[in-house]
Each structure stands twice: as C-alpha cells, then as structure tokens.
C-alpha cells in the first residue's frame, strides 16, 4: 500500500477507526429503535406500494436510509479531522465558530460535507461568522466555506442570499467558497490529494473491519462514484 505524503499513516488509521466505530454505534442505535425519529406510516404504505415491496422490506430500507442520513454528518467531520492533521493545519473541533485554521497561510475554514445539506439561513450564519473572525481574532486571514461535494469546482467570493432582506451578503474577496477537491489541493499542496485519499481508504478500512479490499476497489462503481462526484 502506497502511503500518503501529506498525512501520517497512524493519524489516518485512527480517524478511519473512529468513523467506523461511529457507524457501528449509529447502526446499533437505529436497529434497536427504528421509531425513535417517528416513522411516517403514510409514507411507508405509499413507498412500499410503489416499489411493490412488503412493509417489512420497506422497514429494512428505512433503517438503511436513517443510518445513511445520520452518517453524512460524521463524514463531514471526517474531512475536518483529516485536513486538521495535515502540515500547518489545526482542527478546531466542534462547538467553535470555524472548523480549521492555518496560521502560516492565514486561512480559516468551515467544512461541510455537501453543498445541498447546508440551508440558506445556515449559509448566512457561516458568512457572518467568517466575517467576524477575519475582522477580529484572525484579522488579515481569508475565510473559506468548504462544501466537500460541490456542483462544480470553484474558488469564488461567497455571497449567500438572505431570504429575509431579499439581498445577498456583500462581496468580500477574503470570504470565499471553494469545493472540496480544490481545498484539499490548497491545504496539502498536492493537486490530486482528495483522489489519493479516496484510493487509500479501501486499504485502511479493509484492515480495520477485516474484509478484502478488492471487494471495493474491483467494483466498477469504485472509480465511477468518485469521477461523478468530482467531475
């Protein structure tokens, strides 16, 4: 297995192990009590009828859906932790205003997993938080909003719309939106850093949960899924 040049192997391994443990715990929690989040019985009968499945089969699909939905937040934190272990970067953890900071490069960043999971009012809050930081604690820094999965590659001024005032936040070259692949390149100095990470994950994961890595890497969708997400 070829090691990544921009993150220590032990750090990568520990982060992956933490993510897998989180998935295991979420799975156990949902398996134990599917109805904790209240399952919509009306949706169930329409969906099961449309797909010509039994309600029992629908229930199994609903479990998988709830697990996946819960897991998406964890994947956002995965990228934050990975980037926080690269040279010069600090993971600010949870509960703070931003997720990552690099003092030398004068960058702060808020990382999200997917562009369409961040609601409009939340984007406004992200802009305001970044603006506050670059005016006060991190004066002279550039603040980045980073949706790892974005519609297309970008590095542009971040001007989210405000539904209350029907205007956009003012353009500021120091408050930017950047896609995940471009931000990984910015953070590591390596153009294909996010692809390098994707390619090595099956090796790490298979070692942790004891499966053959070929089960993932030899699947035709392994390359296709990445290409379509980061085209």
Phi and psi in degrees as a GROMACS rama.xvg file:
@    title "Ramachandran Plot"
@    xaxis  label "Phi"
@    yaxis  label "Psi"
@TYPE xy
-78.3753  125.706  UNK-2
-78.8702  152.011  UNK-3
-77.2482  142.299  UNK-4
-86.0923  -10.8243  UNK-5
-112.672  4.05249  UNK-6
-149.939  142.449  UNK-7
-67.7643  141.343  UNK-8
-59.959  -40.3571  UNK-9
-66.7018  -34.478  UNK-10
-66.598  -44.7405  UNK-11
-61.1242  -43.6264  UNK-12
-62.6332  -46.0176  UNK-13
-65.3949  -38.8836  UNK-14
-65.3364  -43.9239  UNK-15
-62.9529  -39.9858  UNK-16
-63.8068  -39.7777  UNK-17
-64.1066  -40.7752  UNK-18
-64.515  -43.9995  UNK-19
-64.8038  -40.8072  UNK-20
-61.6017  -40.7475  UNK-21
-62.2567  -42.5977  UNK-22
-63.6064  -41.6763  UNK-23
-60.4696  -45.0384  UNK-24
-65.1271  -41.781  UNK-25
-63.9522  -40.2503  UNK-26
-62.9442  -45.9314  UNK-27
-61.6154  -43.2422  UNK-28
-61.6099  -44.9271  UNK-29
-74.3484  -37.3303  UNK-30
-61.3373  -36.1706  UNK-31
-71.9921  -38.8397  UNK-32
-146.47  83.1815  UNK-33
-60.8088  -31.6339  UNK-34
-88.6974  8.25573  UNK-35
-58.3377  -38.8471  UNK-36
-92.7865  10.7286  UNK-37
62.1936  106.115  UNK-38
-83.5086  131.45  UNK-39
-77.7024  109.208  UNK-40
-68.242  -28.1149  UNK-41
-69.3133  -45.3945  UNK-42
-59.7194  -38.7907  UNK-43
-60.2647  -47.0559  UNK-44
-72.1867  -35.026  UNK-45
-66.3885  -47.9412  UNK-46
-64.9477  -46.2871  UNK-47
-63.242  -40.8439  UNK-48
-66.2335  -43.4315  UNK-49
-62.5257  -40.9632  UNK-50
-89.8867  3.50558  UNK-51
55.4009  47.06  UNK-52
-122.757  163.458  UNK-53
-77.3684  163.535  UNK-54
-65.975  -28.2451  UNK-55
-66.2934  -43.4634  UNK-56
-65.272  -38.836  UNK-57
-61.1994  -40.8225  UNK-58
-60.3471  -40.3987  UNK-59
-65.3519  -38.951  UNK-60
-66.8795  -36.9112  UNK-61
-66.1656  -37.7769  UNK-62
-59.779  -47.9144  UNK-63
-61.7972  -38.666  UNK-64
-65.1923  -43.7782  UNK-65
-65.0487  -39.1218  UNK-66
-63.2855  -45.9453  UNK-67
-63.1185  -42.9  UNK-68
-62.034  -44.0865  UNK-69
-65.8266  -34.4202  UNK-70
-73.5316  -23.9862  UNK-71
-59.532  -38.7688  UNK-72
-63.1387  -37.9079  UNK-73
-64.7277  -37.7088  UNK-74
-65.8498  -34.9599  UNK-75
-60.3248  -42.0344  UNK-76
-69.2545  -29.4562  UNK-77
-57.8623  -48.8966  UNK-78
-65.0791  -38.0939  UNK-79
-60.8765  -44.2249  UNK-80
-67.8861  -42.0141  UNK-81
-60.9098  -51.5533  UNK-82
-64.0144  -32.3536  UNK-83
-69.7789  -12.0839  UNK-84
-102.269  3.00157  UNK-85
-85.3729  159.947  UNK-86
-57.8193  125.773  UNK-87
90.3371  -9.47252  UNK-88
-102.785  146.962  UNK-89
-124.439  126.406  UNK-90
-80.8732  118.767  UNK-91
-85.8862  2.22441  UNK-92
73.5689  -159.085  UNK-93
-105.43  158.95  UNK-94
89.9056  -9.18978  UNK-95
-92.7966  -175.354  UNK-96
-78.7136  -41.0424  UNK-97
-121.332  169.284  UNK-98
-99.4991  -37.2369  UNK-99
-135.701  150.535  UNK-100
-143.884  143.578  UNK-101
-129.281  107.711  UNK-102
-66.238  -42.6808  UNK-103
-64.6335  -43.962  UNK-104
-84.7171  -6.99325  UNK-105
56.0096  56.8157  UNK-106
-131.094  136.461  UNK-107
-121.745  153.448  UNK-108
-148.401  146.025  UNK-109
-113.958  119.828  UNK-110
-105.995  130.069  UNK-111
-125.69  156.366  UNK-112
-76.5014  -40.2413  UNK-113
-143.699  141.726  UNK-114
-59.6051  -35.6715  UNK-115
-92.9063  7.79394  UNK-116
-98.1399  -3.35177  UNK-117
-101.536  112.536  UNK-118
-69.1223  158.917  UNK-119
-56.0138  -44.8706  UNK-120
-67.6452  -28.4807  UNK-121
-71.5974  -35.6156  UNK-122
-63.7197  -37.9194  UNK-123
-60.2635  -43.7323  UNK-124
-63.7432  -38.9391  UNK-125
-62.6868  -46.7218  UNK-126
-57.3591  -49.6535  UNK-127
-62.4181  -39.0855  UNK-128
-65.4092  -44.8479  UNK-129
-63.8395  -41.4722  UNK-130
-61.0409  -43.5815  UNK-131
-60.8737  -43.6714  UNK-132
-65.5962  -43.3206  UNK-133
-76.8784  -11.3673  UNK-134
-94.7147  -22.6773  UNK-135
-116.307  -91.3917  UNK-136
-63.6066  -38.5324  UNK-137
-118.95  56.746  UNK-138
-62.6674  132.186  UNK-139
90.5122  -5.54385  UNK-140
-82.59  165.516  UNK-141
-106.58  131.121  UNK-142
-101.649  130.361  UNK-143
-116.496  133.739  UNK-144
-95.4376  121.984  UNK-145
-121.288  91.2088  UNK-146
-80.4136  112.883  UNK-147
-56.2667  -48.2647  UNK-148
-97.1367  111.291  UNK-149
-120.672  162.677  UNK-150
-61.4518  -37.4826  UNK-151
-158.329  165.348  UNK-152
-65.2518  139.449  UNK-153
-159.356  155.686  UNK-154
-150.904  90.4006  UNK-155
-138.995  166.21  UNK-156
-63.29  141.548  UNK-157
-96.5791  111.226  UNK-158
-130.974  71.4873  UNK-159
-66.2817  146.874  UNK-160
-77.3751  144.018  UNK-161
-105.513  110.032  UNK-162
-65.6243  -25.0963  UNK-163
-73.3652  -43.8347  UNK-164
-96.4433  -8.41205  UNK-165
61.3772  28.778  UNK-166
-129.192  170.965  UNK-167
-103.215  155.245  UNK-168
-63.1838  146.591  UNK-169
-64.2226  147.148  UNK-170
-71.2393  131.202  UNK-171
-142.51  117.94  UNK-172
-61.3889  -15.6792  UNK-173
-93.3031  -0.693152  UNK-174
-122.303  110.123  UNK-175
-129.764  158.658  UNK-176
-113.422  134.256  UNK-177
-142.098  141.286  UNK-178
-75.2245  165.175  UNK-179
-61.3706  -45.9489  UNK-180
-62.2098  -42.2928  UNK-181
-67.7928  -35.8921  UNK-182
-71.6632  -37.4258  UNK-183
-59.8395  -40.5595  UNK-184
-64.0111  -43.4959  UNK-185
-61.8732  -40.943  UNK-186
-73.664  -36.2193  UNK-187
-105.408  -20.2993  UNK-188
81.4159  7.85156  UNK-189
-116.956  124.948  UNK-190
-58.7857  -40.1611  UNK-191
-107.104  31.3706  UNK-192
-57.8798  -42.744  UNK-193
-69.1091  -31.9465  UNK-194
-71.2398  -38.3955  UNK-195
-60.7657  -41.6905  UNK-196
-63.6008  -46.6563  UNK-197
-59.0486  -42.9601  UNK-198
-67.8645  -29.9709  UNK-199
-87.846  -19.5199  UNK-200
-57.5731  -42.8983  UNK-201
-57.5561  -33.6642  UNK-202
-66.9844  -44.352  UNK-203
-68.2103  -48.191  UNK-204
-63.9748  -42.9267  UNK-205
-63.524  -32.8105  UNK-206
-70.6609  -34.8871  UNK-207
-75.3502  -45.867  UNK-208
-102.208  5.95122  UNK-209
61.026  56.9719  UNK-210
-126.588  165.534  UNK-211
-76.6042  128.436  UNK-212
-62.4694  -27.9347  UNK-213
-62.0063  -23.0709  UNK-214
-60.0518  -30.0321  UNK-215
-97.2742  -51.0084  UNK-216
-68.1552  -27.1941  UNK-217
-88.3186  -6.33117  UNK-218
-72.0766  129.283  UNK-219
-55.373  -27.285  UNK-220
-77.4027  -13.1534  UNK-221
-57.5107  -49.2944  UNK-222
-76.145  -38.3811  UNK-223
-63.4363  -42.3258  UNK-224
-60.5117  -42.9951  UNK-225
-67.6886  -45.7088  UNK-226
-60.228  -41.1825  UNK-227
-72.277  -30.5669  UNK-228
-76.7709  -31.9758  UNK-229
-122.824  36.1171  UNK-230
